[in-house]
C-alpha cells in the first residue's frame, strides 16, 4: 500500500510540473523564480532548479552511490543510476 501512495504522489507531482512546464510563460516564471512555483507542485522551495535549453544540458550527480552494487556490476542498479543522472540529457530533437 505504501508503494501505491508513493507512486500516486510522484504521479501528482509530475502532473503539476507538467502543467507548469507546458505553458511557456509559466515555464519562464518557474525558471526565473522556482521558489514561488515549487510549493504549487508539492515540492520544497529549497530545491535548486536547472532548466535545459538547446545548448545547455544538466547532469544530476546523485547524493550517494551503492558501492557494493557498483562493484558487482549490478546492471539494474547501473541502469537506475544512469537514468537518475542523465534524466532527459539525451534529445532526439533539441528543446527550443
PyMOL commands that set and color helices and strands:
alter all, ss='L'
color gray80, all
select helices_A, chain A and resi 2-22+24-32+34-41+67-71+75-86
alter helices_A, ss='H'
color red, helices_A
deselect
rebuild
show_as cartoon
